[in-house]
């Protein structure tokens, strides 16, 4: 049996991250201890809401979620709505 891992996720929770989160949640040797959302494919606030919804879908509504940076440090935000839709989970 593989070694057990506790992980802290840091993601912008678009559809690609939702699939990765659901995969991790299905692994018997992985515990998702906490998660953070940042801007990226979606704004940070929207990513945090998506993160909470996907964690709940995975049966993990108790995992703490922190919203991270609202804007990039060195460039303008550019959201991938053409790929991830208006809500990031298109």
Secondary structure, DSSP 8 states (H G I E B T S, - for coil): ----EEEEEEE---HHHHHHHHHHHH-TTEEEEEEEE-SSSS-HHHHHHHHHHHHHHTT-TTSEEEE--SS-SSS-----HHHH-TTS--
